Amino acid sequence: MGERPRIVARDERGSASIAWSATLLLKRDRALAPDHLRYRKRTPPERVLHCFALDCSGSMLGGEQLALAKGLLIALFDRAGLQRAEAALVCFGGTSAELRFGPAVPRWWNERWLRPVGGGGGTPLALGIARADQLLTQAARRDAVQRRWLWVLSDGRSTDTPQRPRHADRIVFVDFERAAVPLRRCERLAGEWDAECIRPEALIAHHGRDIRSPDQ
């Protein structure tokens, strides 16, 4: 049996919808009157933050992995904007990790915005995860109810073994490794963190749209 609809006061009805089954059961064969109306309180939409950690190291330039990652980010930011979810972008490469966007609801997102994001240097995975962890911790303090996702877009060509961010409710590694002899570090870290690990091709297929690089 479904949950019995809660009758709400007249001044609350702006945030409620009519429970038609209960209303019609009460009305029976009589003409519909205001007293017959029963309301169900609307459930507020889930608040979500998607934090993307993008590997901008030199190893991501081979095979155009970084270009593909940028194309994926365009699509994922577009989807976050449509869902009214917050998004943030942390870029790490060389010896630094910096916040490039957010956290905020993307109101527009285009290819020109990502063109300045370049690549080079080593893969400071620990720095990138630490910066994302800092952002997620701040978000948890601001809104404890918000559901927080961490997306790590990387080829895993790093010897770093960072700790799992405590305030990430769900973690997804998008594994861009294409080496002839794969190291599978993203896979292993995902296993240690109880996270998901998927290939970009699988994410593109799931997303159901053509994704291309802003550099093309």
Backbone as JSON Lines, residues from 0, in Angstrom:
{"i":0,"aa":"M","n":[0.84,-1.2,0.0],"ca":[0.0,0.0,0.0],"c":[0.88,1.25,0.0]}
{"i":1,"aa":"G","n":[0.39,2.32,-0.69],"ca":[1.16,3.55,-0.72],"c":[1.03,4.31,0.57]}
{"i":2,"aa":"E","n":[1.91,5.26,0.72],"ca":[1.89,6.09,1.92],"c":[0.66,6.98,1.9]}
{"i":3,"aa":"R","n":[-0.02,7.07,3.04],"ca":[-1.21,7.9,3.12],"c":[-0.82,9.37,2.97]}
{"i":4,"aa":"P","n":[-1.48,10.09,2.05],"ca":[-1.11,11.48,1.82],"c":[-1.38,12.34,3.06]}
{"i":5,"aa":"R","n":[-0.47,13.28,3.3],"ca":[-0.63,14.17,4.44],"c":[-1.47,15.37,4.03]}
{"i":6,"aa":"I","n":[-2.5,15.7,4.84],"ca":[-3.32,16.87,4.58],"c":[-2.54,18.08,5.07]}
{"i":7,"aa":"V","n":[-2.34,19.05,4.2],"ca":[-1.56,20.21,4.59],"c":[-2.45,21.43,4.66]}
{"i":8,"aa":"A","n":[-2.0,22.42,5.4],"ca":[-2.77,23.64,5.57],"c":[-2.81,24.42,4.25]}
{"i":9,"aa":"R","n":[-3.81,25.33,4.13],"ca":[-4.0,26.06,2.9],"c":[-2.75,26.85,2.53]}
{"i":10,"aa":"D","n":[-2.04,27.46,3.53],"ca":[-0.87,28.27,3.21],"c":[0.35,27.42,2.86]}
{"i":11,"aa":"E","n":[0.27,26.1,3.01],"ca":[1.36,25.22,2.62],"c":[1.18,24.65,1.23]}
{"i":12,"aa":"R","n":[-0.01,24.86,0.63],"ca":[-0.35,24.11,-0.57],"c":[0.45,24.53,-1.79]}
{"i":13,"aa":"G","n":[1.17,25.65,-1.72],"ca":[2.02,26.03,-2.83],"c":[3.14,25.03,-3.06]}
{"i":14,"aa":"S","n":[3.52,24.27,-2.04],"ca":[4.59,23.28,-2.18],"c":[4.05,21.86,-2.13]}
{"i":15,"aa":"A","n":[2.72,21.7,-2.43],"ca":[2.1,20.38,-2.39],"c":[1.36,20.13,-3.69]}
{"i":16,"aa":"S","n":[1.08,18.86,-3.96],"ca":[0.31,18.48,-5.15],"c":[-0.92,17.7,-4.71]}
{"i":17,"aa":"I","n":[-1.96,17.73,-5.53],"ca":[-3.21,17.04,-5.18],"c":[-2.99,15.53,-5.25]}
{"i":18,"aa":"A","n":[-3.4,14.84,-4.19],"ca":[-3.39,13.36,-4.16],"c":[-4.73,12.91,-4.74]}
{"i":19,"aa":"W","n":[-4.77,12.64,-6.04],"ca":[-6.04,12.4,-6.71],"c":[-6.73,11.13,-6.25]}
{"i":20,"aa":"S","n":[-6.01,10.08,-5.98],"ca":[-6.65,8.83,-5.54],"c":[-7.42,9.05,-4.24]}
{"i":21,"aa":"A","n":[-6.77,9.7,-3.27],"ca":[-7.44,9.97,-1.98],"c":[-8.58,10.95,-2.15]}
{"i":22,"aa":"T","n":[-8.41,11.95,-3.04],"ca":[-9.45,12.94,-3.28],"c":[-10.7,12.3,-3.88]}
{"i":23,"aa":"L","n":[-10.51,11.46,-4.9],"ca":[-11.65,10.83,-5.58],"c":[-12.33,9.8,-4.69]}
{"i":24,"aa":"L","n":[-11.55,9.14,-3.83],"ca":[-12.14,8.19,-2.89],"c":[-13.06,8.9,-1.91]}
{"i":25,"aa":"L","n":[-12.65,10.09,-1.46],"ca":[-13.47,10.87,-0.53],"c":[-14.68,11.47,-1.25]}
{"i":26,"aa":"K","n":[-14.48,11.9,-2.48],"ca":[-15.57,12.53,-3.24],"c":[-16.68,11.54,-3.56]}
{"i":27,"aa":"R","n":[-16.33,10.31,-3.91],"ca":[-17.27,9.27,-4.35],"c":[-18.09,9.77,-5.53]}
{"i":28,"aa":"D","n":[-19.41,9.72,-5.44],"ca":[-20.26,10.1,-6.57],"c":[-20.8,11.52,-6.44]}
{"i":29,"aa":"R","n":[-20.22,12.28,-5.53],"ca":[-20.69,13.66,-5.34],"c":[-19.9,14.61,-6.24]}
{"i":30,"aa":"A","n":[-20.41,15.82,-6.39],"ca":[-19.68,16.84,-7.12],"c":[-18.43,17.23,-6.33]}
{"i":31,"aa":"L","n":[-17.36,17.45,-7.04],"ca":[-16.09,17.77,-6.38],"c":[-16.21,19.11,-5.67]}
{"i":32,"aa":"A","n":[-15.84,19.12,-4.39],"ca":[-15.87,20.33,-3.57],"c":[-14.49,20.55,-2.96]}
{"i":33,"aa":"P","n":[-14.17,21.79,-2.58],"ca":[-12.85,22.06,-2.01],"c":[-12.52,21.19,-0.81]}
{"i":34,"aa":"D","n":[-13.52,20.83,-0.01],"ca":[-13.27,20.01,1.19],"c":[-12.85,18.58,0.84]}
{"i":35,"aa":"H","n":[-13.08,18.17,-0.41],"ca":[-12.71,16.82,-0.81],"c":[-11.22,16.7,-1.14]}
{"i":36,"aa":"L","n":[-10.61,17.84,-1.42],"ca":[-9.23,17.82,-1.9],"c":[-8.26,17.36,-0.81]}
{"i":37,"aa":"R","n":[-7.4,16.43,-1.19],"ca":[-6.32,15.97,-0.32],"c":[-5.0,16.22,-1.04]}
{"i":38,"aa":"Y","n":[-3.97,16.57,-0.27],"ca":[-2.7,16.99,-0.85],"c":[-1.56,16.1,-0.37]}
{"i":39,"aa":"R","n":[-0.6,15.97,-1.24],"ca":[0.64,15.24,-0.89],"c":[1.8,16.24,-0.96]}
{"i":40,"aa":"K","n":[2.55,16.29,0.1],"ca":[3.68,17.2,0.15],"c":[4.71,16.79,-0.9]}
{"i":41,"aa":"R","n":[5.14,17.76,-1.71],"ca":[6.15,17.46,-2.72],"c":[7.51,17.21,-2.08]}
{"i":42,"aa":"T","n":[8.22,16.23,-2.59],"ca":[9.58,15.97,-2.12],"c":[10.53,16.93,-2.82]}
{"i":43,"aa":"P","n":[11.31,17.7,-2.07],"ca":[12.24,18.64,-2.71],"c":[13.29,17.88,-3.52]}
{"i":44,"aa":"P","n":[13.76,18.44,-4.62],"ca":[14.77,17.75,-5.43],"c":[16.06,17.54,-4.65]}
{"i":45,"aa":"E","n":[16.72,16.43,-4.94],"ca":[17.98,16.12,-4.26],"c":[19.05,17.13,-4.65]}
{"i":46,"aa":"R","n":[19.78,17.62,-3.66],"ca":[20.87,18.55,-3.92],"c":[22.14,17.75,-4.18]}
{"i":47,"aa":"V","n":[22.81,18.05,-5.29],"ca":[23.96,17.26,-5.72],"c":[25.12,18.17,-6.11]}
{"i":48,"aa":"L","n":[26.32,17.73,-5.79],"ca":[27.55,18.4,-6.24],"c":[28.4,17.37,-6.98]}
{"i":49,"aa":"H","n":[28.79,17.7,-8.21],"ca":[29.71,16.87,-8.98],"c":[31.06,17.58,-9.02]}
{"i":50,"aa":"C","n":[32.06,17.0,-8.36],"ca":[33.41,17.55,-8.39],"c":[34.24,16.73,-9.37]}
{"i":51,"aa":"F","n":[34.77,17.38,-10.4],"ca":[35.57,16.71,-11.41],"c":[37.04,17.04,-11.2]}
{"i":52,"aa":"A","n":[37.87,16.0,-11.09],"ca":[39.32,16.17,-10.97],"c":[39.94,15.71,-12.28]}
{"i":53,"aa":"L","n":[40.47,16.65,-13.06],"ca":[40.96,16.38,-14.41],"c":[42.48,16.3,-14.42]}
{"i":54,"aa":"D","n":[43.01,15.18,-14.87],"ca":[44.44,14.96,-15.02],"c":[44.93,15.69,-16.27]}
{"i":55,"aa":"C","n":[45.75,16.72,-16.07],"ca":[46.28,17.51,-17.19],"c":[47.77,17.26,-17.38]}
{"i":56,"aa":"S","n":[48.26,16.1,-16.99],"ca":[49.69,15.79,-17.08],"c":[50.08,15.5,-18.53]}
{"i":57,"aa":"G","n":[51.41,15.44,-18.77],"ca":[51.91,15.19,-20.11],"c":[51.47,13.85,-20.67]}
{"i":58,"aa":"S","n":[51.32,12.85,-19.81],"ca":[50.92,11.52,-20.31],"c":[49.51,11.51,-20.86]}
{"i":59,"aa":"M","n":[48.68,12.49,-20.5],"ca":[47.32,12.56,-21.03],"c":[47.27,13.17,-22.43]}
{"i":60,"aa":"L","n":[48.42,13.71,-22.9],"ca":[48.45,14.31,-24.23],"c":[48.59,13.25,-25.32]}
{"i":61,"aa":"G","n":[49.28,12.13,-25.0],"ca":[49.43,11.06,-25.98],"c":[48.1,10.39,-26.27]}
{"i":62,"aa":"G","n":[47.83,10.18,-27.57],"ca":[46.56,9.54,-27.92],"c":[45.36,10.45,-27.72]}
{"i":63,"aa":"E","n":[45.61,11.74,-27.45],"ca":[44.54,12.73,-27.3],"c":[43.57,12.39,-26.16]}
{"i":64,"aa":"Q","n":[44.09,11.76,-25.09],"ca":[43.22,11.47,-23.95],"c":[42.67,12.76,-23.32]}
{"i":65,"aa":"L","n":[43.54,13.79,-23.21],"ca":[43.09,15.03,-22.6],"c":[41.99,15.68,-23.44]}
{"i":66,"aa":"A","n":[42.13,15.62,-24.77],"ca":[41.1,16.18,-25.64],"c":[39.78,15.45,-25.44]}
{"i":67,"aa":"L","n":[39.83,14.12,-25.33],"ca":[38.61,13.35,-25.1],"c":[38.01,13.67,-23.74]}
{"i":68,"aa":"A","n":[38.88,13.84,-22.73],"ca":[38.4,14.17,-21.39],"c":[37.68,15.53,-21.39]}
{"i":69,"aa":"K","n":[38.2,16.48,-22.14],"ca":[37.54,17.79,-22.22],"c":[36.16,17.65,-22.86]}
{"i":70,"aa":"G","n":[36.07,16.84,-23.91],"ca":[34.77,16.63,-24.53],"c":[33.77,16.01,-23.57]}
{"i":71,"aa":"L","n":[34.24,15.05,-22.77],"ca":[33.37,14.45,-21.76],"c":[32.92,15.49,-20.73]}
{"i":72,"aa":"L","n":[33.84,16.35,-20.33],"ca":[33.5,17.36,-19.34],"c":[32.42,18.32,-19.85]}
{"i":73,"aa":"I","n":[32.5,18.68,-21.11],"ca":[31.46,19.55,-21.68],"c":[30.09,18.9,-21.51]}
{"i":74,"aa":"A","n":[30.0,17.62,-21.87],"ca":[28.73,16.9,-21.77],"c":[28.28,16.77,-20.32]}
{"i":75,"aa":"L","n":[29.2,16.46,-19.42],"ca":[28.84,16.26,-18.01],"c":[28.44,17.58,-17.35]}
{"i":76,"aa":"F","n":[29.08,18.66,-17.71],"ca":[28.67,19.96,-17.18],"c":[27.31,20.36,-17.73]}
{"i":77,"aa":"D","n":[27.07,20.09,-19.01],"ca":[25.75,20.37,-19.58],"c":[24.66,19.62,-18.81]}
{"i":78,"aa":"R","n":[24.92,18.35,-18.53],"ca":[23.93,17.54,-17.82],"c":[23.71,18.06,-16.41]}
{"i":79,"aa":"A","n":[24.8,18.44,-15.72],"ca":[24.67,19.0,-14.37],"c":[23.82,20.26,-14.39]}
{"i":80,"aa":"G","n":[24.03,21.11,-15.4],"ca":[23.24,22.33,-15.49],"c":[21.76,22.05,-15.69]}
{"i":81,"aa":"L","n":[21.44,21.07,-16.54],"ca":[20.04,20.71,-16.78],"c":[19.39,20.16,-15.53]}
{"i":82,"aa":"Q","n":[20.17,19.46,-14.7],"ca":[19.64,18.87,-13.47],"c":[19.71,19.83,-12.28]}
{"i":83,"aa":"R","n":[20.16,21.06,-12.52],"ca":[20.3,22.06,-11.46],"c":[21.25,21.58,-10.36]}
{"i":84,"aa":"A","n":[22.23,20.78,-10.74],"ca":[23.24,20.3,-9.79],"c":[24.44,21.23,-9.84]}
{"i":85,"aa":"E","n":[25.15,21.31,-8.72],"ca":[26.39,22.08,-8.7],"c":[27.52,21.26,-9.32]}
{"i":86,"aa":"A","n":[28.5,21.97,-9.85],"ca":[29.68,21.31,-10.42],"c":[30.92,22.1,-10.03]}
{"i":87,"aa":"A","n":[32.05,21.41,-10.02],"ca":[33.34,22.04,-9.76],"c":[34.39,21.31,-10.59]}
{"i":88,"aa":"L","n":[35.42,22.03,-10.99],"ca":[36.49,21.44,-11.79],"c":[37.83,21.74,-11.15]}
{"i":89,"aa":"V","n":[38.57,20.69,-10.8],"ca":[39.94,20.79,-10.3],"c":[40.86,20.21,-11.37]}
{"i":90,"aa":"C","n":[41.84,21.0,-11.82],"ca":[42.82,20.53,-12.81],"c":[44.15,20.3,-12.11]}
{"i":91,"aa":"F","n":[44.77,19.14,-12.36],"ca":[46.07,18.87,-11.75],"c":[47.06,18.37,-12.8]}
{"i":92,"aa":"G","n":[48.29,18.86,-12.69],"ca":[49.34,18.48,-13.63],"c":[50.62,19.19,-13.28]}
{"i":93,"aa":"G","n":[51.76,18.6,-13.62],"ca":[53.04,19.21,-13.28],"c":[53.28,19.16,-11.78]}
{"i":94,"aa":"T","n":[53.26,20.31,-11.14],"ca":[53.48,20.37,-9.68],"c":[52.35,21.09,-8.96]}
{"i":95,"aa":"S","n":[51.19,21.19,-9.61],"ca":[50.12,21.97,-8.99],"c":[48.75,21.36,-9.24]}
{"i":96,"aa":"A","n":[47.8,21.81,-8.45],"ca":[46.39,21.45,-8.61],"c":[45.59,22.7,-8.29]}
{"i":97,"aa":"E","n":[44.72,23.1,-9.21],"ca":[43.98,24.34,-8.99],"c":[42.51,24.18,-9.33]}
{"i":98,"aa":"L","n":[41.7,24.95,-8.63],"ca":[40.26,24.99,-8.88],"c":[40.01,25.91,-10.06]}
{"i":99,"aa":"R","n":[39.38,25.38,-11.11],"ca":[39.13,26.18,-12.31],"c":[37.68,26.63,-12.43]}
{"i":100,"aa":"F","n":[36.78,25.96,-11.73],"ca":[35.36,26.34,-11.8],"c":[34.65,25.87,-10.55]}
{"i":101,"aa":"G","n":[33.7,26.69,-10.07],"ca":[32.76,26.3,-9.03],"c":[33.31,26.31,-7.61]}
{"i":102,"aa":"P","n":[32.52,25.65,-6.75],"ca":[31.27,24.95,-7.06],"c":[30.11,25.9,-7.33]}
{"i":103,"aa":"A","n":[29.39,25.62,-8.4],"ca":[28.23,26.42,-8.79],"c":[27.44,25.63,-9.81]}
{"i":104,"aa":"V","n":[26.18,26.03,-10.0],"ca":[25.36,25.42,-11.04],"c":[25.82,25.99,-12.38]}
{"i":105,"aa":"P","n":[26.26,25.15,-13.33],"ca":[26.68,25.69,-14.63],"c":[25.5,26.32,-15.36]}
{"i":106,"aa":"R","n":[25.6,27.59,-15.65],"ca":[24.52,28.27,-16.37],"c":[24.8,28.3,-17.86]}
{"i":107,"aa":"W","n":[26.01,28.18,-18.23],"ca":[26.38,27.99,-19.63],"c":[27.73,27.33,-19.64]}
{"i":108,"aa":"W","n":[27.98,26.62,-20.71],"ca":[29.23,25.88,-20.8],"c":[29.52,25.7,-22.28]}
{"i":109,"aa":"N","n":[30.65,26.18,-22.78],"ca":[30.92,26.03,-24.2],"c":[32.37,25.62,-24.42]}
{"i":110,"aa":"E","n":[32.66,25.33,-25.66],"ca":[33.96,24.78,-26.0],"c":[35.09,25.78,-25.76]}
{"i":111,"aa":"R","n":[34.82,27.07,-25.96],"ca":[35.87,28.06,-25.79],"c":[36.4,28.11,-24.36]}
{"i":112,"aa":"W","n":[35.55,27.79,-23.39],"ca":[35.97,27.87,-21.98],"c":[37.09,26.87,-21.69]}
{"i":113,"aa":"L","n":[37.03,25.69,-22.32],"ca":[38.01,24.65,-22.03],"c":[39.29,24.73,-22.85]}
{"i":114,"aa":"R","n":[39.29,25.49,-23.91],"ca":[40.47,25.55,-24.77],"c":[41.75,25.95,-24.02]}
{"i":115,"aa":"P","n":[41.7,26.9,-23.07],"ca":[42.94,27.28,-22.38],"c":[43.51,26.19,-21.45]}
{"i":116,"aa":"V","n":[42.75,25.16,-21.14],"ca":[43.24,24.1,-20.25],"c":[44.22,23.24,-21.03]}
{"i":117,"aa":"G","n":[45.5,23.36,-20.7],"ca":[46.54,22.61,-21.39],"c":[47.06,21.46,-20.55]}
{"i":118,"aa":"G","n":[48.07,20.79,-21.05],"ca":[48.64,19.65,-20.34],"c":[50.15,19.68,-20.37]}
{"i":119,"aa":"G","n":[50.77,18.94,-19.46],"ca":[52.22,18.85,-19.4],"c":[52.7,18.5,-18.01]}
{"i":120,"aa":"G","n":[53.92,17.95,-17.95],"ca":[54.51,17.63,-16.66],"c":[54.05,16.29,-16.12]}
{"i":121,"aa":"G","n":[54.36,16.08,-14.86],"ca":[54.01,14.83,-14.2],"c":[52.56,14.76,-13.79]}
{"i":122,"aa":"T","n":[52.24,13.7,-13.05],"ca":[50.85,13.46,-12.62],"c":[50.76,13.55,-11.1]}
{"i":123,"aa":"P","n":[50.53,14.76,-10.56],"ca":[50.43,14.92,-9.11],"c":[49.06,14.49,-8.59]}
{"i":124,"aa":"L","n":[48.8,13.19,-8.69],"ca":[47.47,12.68,-8.33],"c":[47.1,13.02,-6.89]}
{"i":125,"aa":"A","n":[48.08,12.89,-5.98],"ca":[47.8,13.18,-4.56],"c":[47.39,14.64,-4.38]}
{"i":126,"aa":"L","n":[48.05,15.55,-5.1],"ca":[47.69,16.97,-5.0],"c":[46.28,17.21,-5.53]}
{"i":127,"aa":"G","n":[45.96,16.59,-6.66],"ca":[44.63,16.76,-7.23],"c":[43.54,16.24,-6.31]}
{"i":128,"aa":"I","n":[43.76,15.07,-5.73],"ca":[42.76,14.49,-4.82],"c":[42.66,15.33,-3.55]}
{"i":129,"aa":"A","n":[43.8,15.84,-3.05],"ca":[43.77,16.67,-1.84],"c":[42.97,17.95,-2.07]}
{"i":130,"aa":"R","n":[43.14,18.56,-3.27],"ca":[42.39,19.78,-3.56],"c":[40.9,19.47,-3.68]}
{"i":131,"aa":"A","n":[40.57,18.36,-4.32],"ca":[39.17,17.96,-4.42],"c":[38.6,17.64,-3.04]}
{"i":132,"aa":"D","n":[39.39,16.99,-2.2],"ca":[38.96,16.65,-0.84],"c":[38.67,17.92,-0.04]}
{"i":133,"aa":"Q","n":[39.52,18.93,-0.21],"ca":[39.3,20.2,0.48],"c":[37.97,20.83,0.05]}
{"i":134,"aa":"L","n":[37.71,20.79,-1.24],"ca":[36.46,21.35,-1.75],"c":[35.25,20.58,-1.23]}
{"i":135,"aa":"L","n":[35.34,19.25,-1.23],"ca":[34.22,18.43,-0.77],"c":[33.98,18.62,0.73]}
{"i":136,"aa":"T","n":[35.05,18.8,1.49],"ca":[34.91,19.04,2.93],"c":[34.19,20.36,3.18]}
{"i":137,"aa":"Q","n":[34.57,21.4,2.44],"ca":[33.9,22.7,2.58],"c":[32.44,22.59,2.19]}
{"i":138,"aa":"A","n":[32.16,21.83,1.14],"ca":[30.77,21.66,0.7],"c":[29.94,20.93,1.75]}
{"i":139,"aa":"A","n":[30.54,19.94,2.42],"ca":[29.83,19.18,3.46],"c":[29.5,20.07,4.65]}
{"i":140,"aa":"R","n":[30.39,20.99,4.98],"ca":[30.13,21.92,6.09],"c":[29.01,22.89,5.73]}
{"i":141,"aa":"R","n":[28.97,23.27,4.45],"ca":[27.97,24.23,4.0],"c":[26.59,23.59,3.88]}
{"i":142,"aa":"D","n":[26.55,22.33,3.44],"ca":[25.26,21.65,3.19],"c":[25.46,20.16,3.45]}
{"i":143,"aa":"A","n":[25.15,19.72,4.66],"ca":[25.39,18.33,5.05],"c":[24.5,17.35,4.31]}
{"i":144,"aa":"V","n":[23.36,17.81,3.8],"ca":[22.41,16.93,3.13],"c":[22.78,16.71,1.66]}
{"i":145,"aa":"Q","n":[23.54,17.6,1.1],"ca":[23.91,17.5,-0.31],"c":[24.65,16.21,-0.61]}
{"i":146,"aa":"R","n":[24.32,15.59,-1.73],"ca":[25.01,14.38,-2.16],"c":[26.2,14.78,-3.01]}
{"i":147,"aa":"R","n":[27.4,14.29,-2.64],"ca":[28.64,14.75,-3.26],"c":[29.3,13.62,-4.07]}
{"i":148,"aa":"W","n":[29.53,13.88,-5.33],"ca":[30.2,12.96,-6.24],"c":[31.61,13.47,-6.52]}
{"i":149,"aa":"L","n":[32.56,12.53,-6.65],"ca":[33.9,12.86,-7.13],"c":[34.17,12.05,-8.38]}
{"i":150,"aa":"W","n":[34.49,12.73,-9.46],"ca":[34.86,12.11,-10.72],"c":[36.35,12.35,-10.94]}
{"i":151,"aa":"V","n":[37.13,11.29,-11.12],"ca":[38.56,11.42,-11.37],"c":[38.83,10.98,-12.81]}
{"i":152,"aa":"L","n":[39.19,11.93,-13.66],"ca":[39.47,11.65,-15.07],"c":[40.98,11.62,-15.24]}
{"i":153,"aa":"S","n":[41.55,10.42,-15.37],"ca":[43.0,10.27,-15.35],"c":[43.42,8.98,-16.04]}
{"i":154,"aa":"D","n":[44.7,8.95,-16.45],"ca":[45.25,7.69,-16.97],"c":[45.98,6.92,-15.87]}
{"i":155,"aa":"G","n":[46.03,7.48,-14.66],"ca":[46.61,6.77,-13.53],"c":[48.11,6.61,-13.58]}
{"i":156,"aa":"R","n":[48.82,7.37,-14.41],"ca":[50.26,7.2,-14.55],"c":[50.98,7.95,-13.42]}
{"i":157,"aa":"S","n":[50.75,7.49,-12.23],"ca":[51.31,8.11,-11.03],"c":[51.58,7.04,-9.98]}
{"i":158,"aa":"T","n":[52.61,7.27,-9.18],"ca":[52.9,6.34,-8.08],"c":[52.25,6.78,-6.78]}
{"i":159,"aa":"D","n":[51.52,7.89,-6.81],"ca":[50.83,8.38,-5.61],"c":[49.75,7.41,-5.16]}
{"i":160,"aa":"T","n":[49.57,7.3,-3.85],"ca":[48.49,6.48,-3.29],"c":[47.7,7.32,-2.29]}
{"i":161,"aa":"P","n":[46.92,8.28,-2.78],"ca":[46.16,9.16,-1.87],"c":[45.08,8.4,-1.12]}
{"i":162,"aa":"Q","n":[44.67,8.98,0.01],"ca":[43.59,8.43,0.79],"c":[42.25,8.83,0.19]}
{"i":163,"aa":"R","n":[41.25,7.99,0.4],"ca":[39.91,8.28,-0.11],"c":[39.34,9.53,0.56]}
{"i":164,"aa":"P","n":[38.85,10.5,-0.21],"ca":[38.22,11.68,0.38],"c":[37.03,11.29,1.27]}
{"i":165,"aa":"R","n":[37.01,11.77,2.48],"ca":[35.99,11.35,3.45],"c":[34.6,11.81,3.08]}
{"i":166,"aa":"H","n":[34.5,12.96,2.42],"ca":[33.17,13.54,2.18],"c":[32.67,13.31,0.77]}
{"i":167,"aa":"A","n":[33.22,12.33,0.08],"ca":[32.71,11.95,-1.23],"c":[31.74,10.78,-1.04]}
{"i":168,"aa":"D","n":[30.47,10.99,-1.36],"ca":[29.48,9.93,-1.21],"c":[29.63,8.87,-2.29]}
{"i":169,"aa":"R","n":[30.05,9.29,-3.46],"ca":[30.23,8.35,-4.57],"c":[31.43,8.81,-5.4]}
{"i":170,"aa":"I","n":[32.26,7.86,-5.81],"ca":[33.47,8.18,-6.58],"c":[33.48,7.36,-7.86]}
{"i":171,"aa":"V","n":[33.8,8.03,-8.95],"ca":[33.89,7.37,-10.25],"c":[35.25,7.71,-10.87]}
{"i":172,"aa":"F","n":[36.05,6.69,-11.16],"ca":[37.27,6.88,-11.93],"c":[36.93,6.66,-13.4]}
{"i":173,"aa":"V","n":[37.3,7.63,-14.23],"ca":[37.2,7.45,-15.68],"c":[38.63,7.2,-16.14]}
{"i":174,"aa":"D","n":[38.92,5.96,-16.49],"ca":[40.28,5.49,-16.74],"c":[40.68,5.7,-18.21]}
{"i":175,"aa":"F","n":[41.62,6.63,-18.44],"ca":[42.06,6.96,-19.8],"c":[43.36,6.23,-20.19]}
{"i":176,"aa":"E","n":[43.81,5.27,-19.4],"ca":[45.06,4.59,-19.71],"c":[44.94,3.81,-21.01]}
{"i":177,"aa":"R","n":[45.95,3.98,-21.89],"ca":[45.96,3.28,-23.17],"c":[47.31,2.62,-23.44]}
{"i":178,"aa":"A","n":[48.11,2.43,-22.42],"ca":[49.44,1.85,-22.6],"c":[49.34,0.4,-23.07]}
{"i":179,"aa":"A","n":[50.35,-0.02,-23.85],"ca":[50.39,-1.4,-24.33],"c":[50.44,-2.38,-23.16]}
{"i":180,"aa":"V","n":[51.19,-2.0,-22.12],"ca":[51.24,-2.79,-20.89],"c":[50.61,-1.93,-19.78]}
{"i":181,"aa":"P","n":[49.33,-2.05,-19.56],"ca":[48.64,-1.16,-18.61],"c":[49.06,-1.4,-17.17]}
{"i":182,"aa":"L","n":[49.16,-0.3,-16.42],"ca":[49.49,-0.39,-15.0],"c":[48.24,-0.61,-14.14]}
{"i":183,"aa":"R","n":[47.08,-0.23,-14.65],"ca":[45.79,-0.43,-13.98],"c":[45.73,0.22,-12.59]}
{"i":184,"aa":"R","n":[46.38,1.37,-12.46],"ca":[46.37,2.04,-11.14],"c":[45.0,2.62,-10.81]}
{"i":185,"aa":"C","n":[44.29,3.11,-11.81],"ca":[42.92,3.6,-11.54],"c":[42.04,2.46,-11.03]}
{"i":186,"aa":"E","n":[42.15,1.31,-11.66],"ca":[41.38,0.15,-11.23],"c":[41.69,-0.21,-9.78]}
{"i":187,"aa":"R","n":[42.98,-0.26,-9.46],"ca":[43.37,-0.67,-8.11],"c":[42.91,0.35,-7.07]}
{"i":188,"aa":"L","n":[43.08,1.63,-7.38],"ca":[42.66,2.65,-6.43],"c":[41.15,2.63,-6.26]}
{"i":189,"aa":"A","n":[40.43,2.4,-7.34],"ca":[38.97,2.31,-7.25],"c":[38.57,1.14,-6.35]}
{"i":190,"aa":"G","n":[39.28,0.03,-6.46],"ca":[38.99,-1.11,-5.59],"c":[39.24,-0.8,-4.13]}
{"i":191,"aa":"E","n":[40.33,-0.09,-3.85],"ca":[40.65,0.28,-2.46],"c":[39.65,1.28,-1.89]}
{"i":192,"aa":"W","n":[39.09,2.11,-2.74],"ca":[38.18,3.17,-2.29],"c":[36.71,2.76,-2.38]}
{"i":193,"aa":"D","n":[36.43,1.54,-2.81],"ca":[35.05,1.12,-3.02],"c":[34.37,2.08,-4.01]}
{"i":194,"aa":"A","n":[35.08,2.35,-5.1],"ca":[34.6,3.29,-6.12],"c":[34.35,2.54,-7.42]}
{"i":195,"aa":"E","n":[33.75,3.24,-8.37],"ca":[33.54,2.69,-9.7],"c":[34.72,3.05,-10.59]}
{"i":196,"aa":"C","n":[35.0,2.21,-11.57],"ca":[36.04,2.5,-12.55],"c":[35.5,2.14,-13.93]}
{"i":197,"aa":"I","n":[35.42,3.13,-14.81],"ca":[34.87,2.89,-16.13],"c":[35.79,3.49,-17.18]}
{"i":198,"aa":"R","n":[35.67,3.01,-18.4],"ca":[36.41,3.55,-19.51],"c":[35.62,4.73,-20.11]}
{"i":199,"aa":"P","n":[36.31,5.7,-20.7],"ca":[35.58,6.83,-21.29],"c":[34.6,6.4,-22.37]}
{"i":200,"aa":"E","n":[34.93,5.34,-23.12],"ca":[34.03,4.86,-24.17],"c":[32.7,4.4,-23.59]}
{"i":201,"aa":"A","n":[32.76,3.76,-22.41],"ca":[31.53,3.3,-21.77],"c":[30.69,4.49,-21.29]}
{"i":202,"aa":"L","n":[31.36,5.52,-20.82],"ca":[30.64,6.71,-20.36],"c":[30.0,7.43,-21.54]}
{"i":203,"aa":"I","n":[30.7,7.48,-22.66],"ca":[30.14,8.11,-23.86],"c":[28.9,7.34,-24.32]}
{"i":204,"aa":"A","n":[29.0,6.01,-24.34],"ca":[27.86,5.19,-24.77],"c":[26.68,5.37,-23.83]}
{"i":205,"aa":"H","n":[26.95,5.45,-22.52],"ca":[25.88,5.62,-21.54],"c":[25.24,7.0,-21.67]}
{"i":206,"aa":"H","n":[26.07,7.99,-21.97],"ca":[25.55,9.35,-22.07],"c":[24.65,9.52,-23.27]}
{"i":207,"aa":"G","n":[24.89,8.72,-24.31],"ca":[23.98,8.72,-25.45],"c":[24.08,9.93,-26.34]}
{"i":208,"aa":"R","n":[25.28,10.53,-26.47],"ca":[25.43,11.65,-27.38],"c":[26.86,11.67,-27.92]}
{"i":209,"aa":"D","n":[27.03,12.34,-29.05],"ca":[28.37,12.44,-29.63],"c":[29.17,13.44,-28.82]}
{"i":210,"aa":"I","n":[30.33,13.03,-28.34],"ca":[31.18,13.89,-27.53],"c":[32.46,14.16,-28.3]}
{"i":211,"aa":"R","n":[32.78,15.42,-28.48],"ca":[34.01,15.73,-29.18],"c":[34.8,16.76,-28.38]}
{"i":212,"aa":"S","n":[36.07,16.88,-28.71],"ca":[36.97,17.76,-27.99],"c":[36.72,19.22,-28.38]}
{"i":213,"aa":"P","n":[36.89,20.17,-27.42],"ca":[36.79,21.57,-27.78],"c":[37.98,22.02,-28.6]}
{"i":214,"aa":"D","n":[39.03,21.2,-28.69],"ca":[40.21,21.56,-29.46],"c":[40.08,21.16,-30.91]}
{"i":215,"aa":"Q","n":[39.01,20.43,-31.26],"ca":[38.87,19.94,-32.63],"c":[38.08,20.96,-33.47]}
